[in-house]
Amino acid sequence: MVFTVTDAGVTAVVTPRGEIDSDTLPSLLDSVEHLPQSVTAVTWDLRHAQFIDVAGLHLLVHQRQACQDAGRILTVIGLDGQPQRLLQLAQEVLPDGRWEDFLPGGLLAAAG
């Protein structure tokens, strides 16, 4: 897993590359743990995350709550292929999880 975090003014952009699983989840969470107060938006660009498992779902739920708690805007872009199919399956099985927020057209998704 390789990832980059850039701070473009008030928006932090996190771009993981590779797999998002239980091995990579802690470092991804740490990457946004201590963002400066000036950051008002966090964008997770998942176009290079070819595979996610349940840890990826935990990441999204955690980030939704963390951004809400910090008063930040969360955007998820680049969901495609297997990660998108996993979220669609999660929406079918656990609709109370609000997974549709992350899917294209959802509240937290943006074109990308």
N, CA, C and O of each residue as an XYZ file, in Angstrom:
448
protein
N       0.848     -1.181      0.000
C       0.000      0.000      0.000
C       0.883      1.229      0.000
O       1.750      1.388      0.859
N       0.662      2.066     -0.938
C       1.313      3.366     -0.996
C       0.191      4.389     -0.976
O      -0.812      4.225     -1.671
N       0.350      5.438     -0.189
C      -0.667      6.474     -0.207
C      -0.012      7.828     -0.043
O       1.088      7.954      0.494
N      -0.709      8.821     -0.512
C      -0.227     10.189     -0.372
C      -1.334     11.012      0.263
O      -2.519     10.776      0.028
N      -0.933     11.968      1.059
C      -1.868     12.943      1.615
C      -1.352     14.300      1.211
O      -0.220     14.666      1.530
N      -2.173     15.040      0.514
C      -1.795     16.391      0.151
C      -2.754     17.349      0.828
O      -3.918     17.020      1.055
N      -2.274     18.506      1.141
C      -3.102     19.532      1.760
C      -3.177     20.685      0.777
O      -2.269     21.512      0.697
N      -4.261     20.726      0.038
C      -4.455     21.774     -0.966
C      -5.268     22.903     -0.339
O      -6.466     23.036     -0.588
N      -4.614     23.689      0.458
C      -5.325     24.767      1.143
C      -6.162     24.215      2.272
O      -5.634     23.787      3.299
N      -7.456     24.224      2.085
C      -8.344     23.749      3.137
C      -8.828     22.319      2.901
O      -9.617     21.801      3.691
N      -8.371     21.677      1.837
C      -8.790     20.316      1.525
C      -7.600     19.367      1.590
O      -6.580     19.587      0.937
N      -7.741     18.318      2.378
C      -6.740     17.245      2.400
C      -7.221     16.162      1.445
O      -8.372     15.732      1.516
N      -6.346     15.726      0.558
C      -6.678     14.673     -0.402
C      -5.834     13.446     -0.063
O      -4.606     13.520     -0.025
N      -6.497     12.325      0.180
C      -5.820     11.067      0.506
C      -6.014     10.136     -0.677
O      -7.142      9.868     -1.093
N      -4.898      9.642     -1.218
C      -4.949      8.786     -2.403
C      -4.225      7.477     -2.118
O      -3.024      7.370     -2.367
N      -4.942      6.473     -1.594
C      -4.298      5.175     -1.386
C      -4.109      4.440     -2.714
O      -4.910      4.576     -3.639
N      -3.033      3.664     -2.782
C      -2.760      2.846     -3.964
C      -2.550      1.415     -3.498
O      -1.760      1.156     -2.590
N      -3.262      0.488     -4.125
C      -3.137     -0.915     -3.743
C      -4.391     -1.393     -3.046
O      -5.505     -1.030     -3.425
N      -4.202     -2.209     -2.025
C      -5.324     -2.807     -1.306
C      -5.600     -2.068     -0.013
O      -4.683     -1.575      0.645
N      -6.874     -1.995      0.345
C      -7.266     -1.486      1.653
C      -7.804     -2.680      2.422
O      -8.884     -3.197      2.137
N      -7.020     -3.102      3.405
C      -7.389     -4.267      4.202
C      -6.972     -4.031      5.648
O      -6.570     -2.923      6.002
N      -7.063     -5.052      6.478
C      -6.757     -4.871      7.908
C      -5.292     -4.510      8.141
O      -4.963     -3.911      9.165
N      -4.416     -4.860      7.217
C      -2.996     -4.503      7.363
C      -2.753     -3.025      7.073
O      -1.897     -2.403      7.702
N      -3.493     -2.463      6.132
C      -3.263     -1.077      5.728
C      -4.168     -0.078      6.444
O      -3.882      1.120      6.451
N      -5.254     -0.556      7.043
C      -6.206      0.347      7.692
C      -5.567      1.248      8.750
O      -5.817      2.453      8.731
N      -4.757      0.724      9.669
C      -4.194      1.615     10.702
C      -3.384      2.779     10.129
O      -3.513      3.906     10.607
N      -2.556      2.531      9.119
C      -1.751      3.629      8.567
C      -2.617      4.636      7.822
O      -2.317      5.830      7.821
N      -3.690      4.165      7.190
C      -4.599      5.097      6.515
C      -5.320      5.983      7.524
O      -5.453      7.190      7.318
N      -5.779      5.382      8.610
C      -6.443      6.175      9.655
C      -5.472      7.167     10.283
O      -5.833      8.312     10.555
N      -4.237      6.723     10.510
C      -3.217      7.614     11.077
C      -2.920      8.790     10.156
O      -2.596      9.883     10.619
N      -3.033      8.559      8.844
C      -2.680      9.614      7.887
C      -3.574     10.843      8.011
O      -3.167     11.939      7.628
N      -4.755     10.681      8.529
C      -5.670     11.822      8.659
C      -5.988     12.157     10.111
O      -6.793     13.045     10.390
N      -5.362     11.454     11.013
C      -5.642     11.638     12.440
C      -5.322     13.046     12.931
O      -6.077     13.607     13.725
N      -4.232     13.615     12.478
C      -3.767     14.896     13.014
C      -3.740     15.997     11.960
O      -2.780     16.763     11.874
N      -4.792     16.068     11.166
C      -4.871     17.138     10.181
C      -5.021     18.478     10.906
O      -5.655     18.546     11.959
N      -4.446     19.528     10.353
C      -4.578     20.837     11.000
C      -6.035     21.306     11.035
O      -6.851     20.889     10.213
N      -6.343     22.160     11.978
C      -7.692     22.714     12.113
C      -8.132     23.448     10.848
O      -9.326     23.559     10.571
N      -7.160     23.949     10.082
C      -7.489     24.702      8.871
C      -8.122     23.839      7.782
O      -8.744     24.362      6.857
N      -7.966     22.512      7.891
C      -8.547     21.612      6.896
C     -10.052     21.519      7.149
O     -10.491     21.100      8.219
N     -10.822     21.914      6.153
C     -12.276     21.894      6.287
C     -12.928     20.820      5.417
O     -14.139     20.608      5.487
N     -12.122     20.146      4.598
C     -12.651     19.098      3.729
C     -11.602     18.000      3.556
O     -10.404     18.267      3.464
N     -12.086     16.764      3.516
C     -11.213     15.609      3.286
C     -11.764     14.857      2.080
O     -12.938     14.489      2.046
N     -10.911     14.638      1.105
C     -11.288     13.866     -0.076
C     -10.486     12.574     -0.090
O      -9.256     12.597     -0.039
N     -11.180     11.456     -0.158
C     -10.547     10.150     -0.339
C     -10.677      9.803     -1.805
O     -11.782      9.567     -2.294
N      -9.555      9.769     -2.516
C      -9.516      9.427     -3.931
C      -9.155      7.948     -4.031
O      -7.994      7.573     -3.869
N     -10.153      7.114     -4.299
C      -9.968      5.655     -4.270
C      -9.781      5.046     -5.654
O      -9.917      3.834     -5.820
N      -9.471      5.870     -6.641
C      -9.344      5.326     -7.997
C      -8.177      4.335     -8.142
O      -8.186      3.522     -9.066
N      -7.183      4.384     -7.258
C      -6.045      3.472     -7.337
C      -6.114      2.355     -6.299
O      -5.172      1.577     -6.155
N      -7.222      2.280     -5.583
C      -7.431      1.180     -4.621
C      -8.164      0.070     -5.368
O      -9.387      0.097     -5.503
N      -7.402     -0.900     -5.848
C      -7.994     -1.942     -6.684
C      -8.860     -2.915     -5.892
O      -9.743     -3.561     -6.455
N      -8.613     -3.021     -4.590
C      -9.333     -3.994     -3.764
C      -9.544     -3.420     -2.376
O      -8.630     -2.845     -1.784
N     -10.747     -3.576     -1.863
C     -10.999     -3.290     -0.460
C     -11.788     -4.443      0.132
O     -12.594     -5.078     -0.546
N     -11.543     -4.700      1.400
C     -12.356     -5.685      2.100
C     -13.133     -4.962      3.186
O     -13.317     -3.747      3.103
N     -13.586     -5.672      4.191
C     -14.392     -5.047      5.240
C     -13.638     -3.897      5.919
O     -14.272     -2.980      6.441
N     -12.320     -3.927      5.923
C     -11.542     -2.824      6.487
C     -11.806     -1.531      5.721
O     -11.826     -0.453      6.317
N     -12.006     -1.626      4.415
C     -12.346     -0.443      3.625
C     -13.697      0.127      4.019
O     -13.887      1.343      4.028
N     -14.633     -0.752      4.345
C     -15.934     -0.284      4.830
C     -15.774      0.417      6.176
O     -16.388      1.455      6.422
N     -14.940     -0.161      7.048
C     -14.666      0.477      8.339
C     -14.027      1.853      8.135
O     -14.364      2.809      8.833
N     -13.109      1.946      7.181
C     -12.459      3.218      6.885
C     -13.488      4.285      6.509
O     -13.453      5.401      7.029
N     -14.395      3.936      5.609
C     -15.391      4.904      5.157
C     -16.320      5.332      6.292
O     -16.621      6.517      6.437
N     -16.773      4.368      7.094
C     -17.650      4.696      8.227
C     -16.904      5.574      9.228
O     -17.449      6.559      9.727
N     -15.658      5.213      9.518
C     -14.857      5.996     10.457
C     -14.675      7.417      9.948
O     -14.833      8.371     10.710
N     -14.344      7.569      8.668
C     -14.110      8.887      8.111
C     -15.387      9.723      8.058
O     -15.353     10.936      8.263
N     -16.506      9.068      7.783
C     -17.774      9.806      7.796
C     -18.007     10.412      9.182
O     -18.363     11.585      9.303
N     -17.802      9.600     10.229
C     -18.016     10.078     11.598
C     -16.959     11.106     12.007
O     -17.287     12.131     12.605
N     -15.697     10.834     11.686
C     -14.619     11.754     12.061
C     -14.806     13.116     11.410
O     -14.612     14.143     12.061
N     -15.177     13.138     10.145
C     -15.391     14.410      9.455
C     -16.611     15.127     10.022
O     -16.604     16.347     10.182
N     -17.637     14.375     10.319
C     -18.828     14.979     10.916
C     -18.481     15.598     12.271
O     -18.888     16.723     12.563
N     -17.738     14.874     13.087
C     -17.341     15.368     14.409
C     -16.469     16.618     14.318
O     -16.565     17.509     15.162
N     -15.616     16.684     13.293
C     -14.694     17.810     13.130
C     -15.290     18.959     12.314
O     -14.643     19.988     12.117
N     -16.528     18.776     11.840
C     -17.148     19.812     11.018
C     -16.538     19.918      9.639
O     -16.531     20.994      9.041
N     -16.022     18.803      9.125
C     -15.392     18.782      7.804
C     -16.322     18.150      6.779
O     -17.213     17.371      7.118
N     -16.098     18.499      5.532
C     -16.819     17.886      4.423
C     -16.030     16.670      3.968
O     -14.822     16.760      3.749
N     -16.700     15.537      3.825
C     -16.063     14.320      3.323
C     -16.543     14.068      1.907
O     -17.739     14.108      1.620
N     -15.582     13.808      1.027
C     -15.885     13.437     -0.350
C     -15.120     12.163     -0.671
O     -13.948     12.029     -0.320
N     -15.787     11.229     -1.339
C     -15.155      9.996     -1.793
C     -15.282      9.967     -3.306
O     -16.384     10.040     -3.850
N     -14.142      9.861     -3.982
C     -14.162      9.819     -5.447
C     -13.419      8.583     -5.940
O     -12.641      7.969     -5.210
N     -13.678      8.238     -7.190
C     -12.921      7.182     -7.849
C     -13.332      5.775     -7.485
O     -12.601      4.831     -7.787
N     -14.484      5.596     -6.842
C     -14.936      4.239     -6.542
C     -15.344      3.551     -7.829
O     -16.220      4.024     -8.554
N     -14.704      2.438     -8.098
C     -14.963      1.717     -9.330
C     -14.659      0.253     -9.099
O     -14.050     -0.094     -8.088
N     -15.057     -0.591     -9.987
C     -14.694     -2.007     -9.946
C     -15.086     -2.687     -8.647
O     -16.198     -2.501     -8.153
N     -14.179     -3.469     -8.100
C     -14.446     -4.263     -6.904
C     -14.859     -3.420     -5.702
O     -15.812     -3.797     -5.019
N     -14.195     -2.296     -5.402
C     -14.652     -1.494     -4.266
C     -16.110     -1.033     -4.405
O     -16.861     -1.041     -3.430
N     -16.499     -0.639     -5.601
C     -17.884     -0.216     -5.806
C     -18.838     -1.388     -5.636
O     -19.909     -1.232     -5.049
N     -18.465     -2.561     -6.140
C     -19.327     -3.742     -5.986
C     -19.474     -4.125     -4.522
O     -20.555     -4.535     -4.098
N     -18.400     -3.997     -3.738
C     -18.486     -4.304     -2.316
C     -19.461     -3.355     -1.616
O     -20.256     -3.790     -0.783
N     -19.406     -2.077     -1.944
C     -20.341     -1.118     -1.345
C     -21.782     -1.398     -1.773
O     -22.704     -1.251     -0.971
N     -21.980     -1.794     -3.010
C     -23.324     -2.141     -3.464
C     -23.850     -3.350     -2.712
O     -25.020     -3.390     -2.333
N     -22.985     -4.340     -2.493
C     -23.375     -5.518     -1.720
C     -23.681     -5.136     -0.275
O     -24.669     -5.598      0.296
N     -22.840     -4.296      0.315
C     -23.085     -3.846      1.687
C     -24.426     -3.117      1.771
O     -25.150     -3.283      2.753
N     -24.768     -2.317      0.765
C     -26.046     -1.611      0.751
C     -27.207     -2.597      0.707
O     -28.227     -2.380      1.361
N     -27.064     -3.672     -0.054
C     -28.130     -4.676     -0.141
C     -28.299     -5.431      1.174
O     -29.420     -5.690      1.613
N     -27.177     -5.781      1.796
C     -27.210     -6.603      3.008
C     -27.482     -5.767      4.262
O     -28.211     -6.199      5.155
N     -26.900     -4.585      4.324
C     -27.003     -3.715      5.502
C     -27.446     -2.311      5.087
O     -26.656     -1.370      5.163
N     -28.688     -2.159      4.654
C     -29.120     -0.848      4.141
C     -29.089      0.264      5.186
O     -29.029      1.438      4.820
N     -29.127     -0.070      6.465
C     -29.075      0.960      7.506
C     -27.688      1.585      7.624
O     -27.522      2.581      8.328
N     -26.689      1.018      6.948
C     -25.332      1.556      6.985
C     -25.145      2.795      6.131
O     -24.080      3.412      6.167
N     -26.164      3.174      5.359
C     -26.106      4.354      4.488
C     -24.945      4.270      3.492
O     -24.299      5.278      3.205
N     -24.683      3.086      2.972
C     -23.593      2.878      2.014
C     -23.834      3.638      0.726
O     -22.888      3.988      0.020
N     -25.101      3.896      0.416
C     -25.411      4.620     -0.817
C     -24.798      6.018     -0.809
O     -24.595      6.606     -1.871
N     -24.498      6.558      0.378
C     -23.840      7.869      0.448
C     -22.521      7.878     -0.327
O     -22.147      8.895     -0.911
N     -21.822      6.747     -0.328
C     -20.501      6.667     -0.945
C     -20.542      6.273     -2.420
O     -19.561      6.458     -3.140
N     -21.659      5.738     -2.864
C     -21.771      5.264     -4.237
C     -22.029      6.434     -5.182
O     -22.505      7.482     -4.747
N     -21.722      6.269     -6.466
C     -21.957      7.354     -7.421
C     -23.382      7.893     -7.288
O     -24.350      7.132     -7.264
N     -23.486      9.208     -7.203
C     -24.779      9.846     -7.020
C     -25.167     10.015     -5.566
O     -26.174     10.655     -5.263
N     -24.368      9.440     -4.649
C     -24.675      9.535     -3.227
C     -24.249     10.870     -2.645
O     -23.605     11.681     -3.311
N     -24.618     11.083     -1.397
C     -24.349     12.358     -0.731
C     -22.866     12.650     -0.592
O     -22.460     13.811     -0.643
N     -22.039     11.605     -0.416
C     -20.615     11.820     -0.164
C     -19.763     11.537     -1.393
O     -18.546     11.716     -1.355
N     -20.378     11.105     -2.465
C     -19.624     10.775     -3.681
C     -19.603     11.991     -4.610
O     -20.517     12.815     -4.631
N     -18.551     12.054     -5.349
C     -18.439     13.114     -6.366
C     -17.950     12.478     -7.652
O     -17.311     11.426     -7.617
N     -18.227     13.074     -8.739
C     -17.740     12.548    -10.008
C     -16.230     12.569    -10.005
O     -15.612     13.511     -9.509
N     -15.656     11.560    -10.543
C     -14.205     11.545    -10.589
C     -13.760     10.341    -11.220
O     -12.557     10.127    -11.362
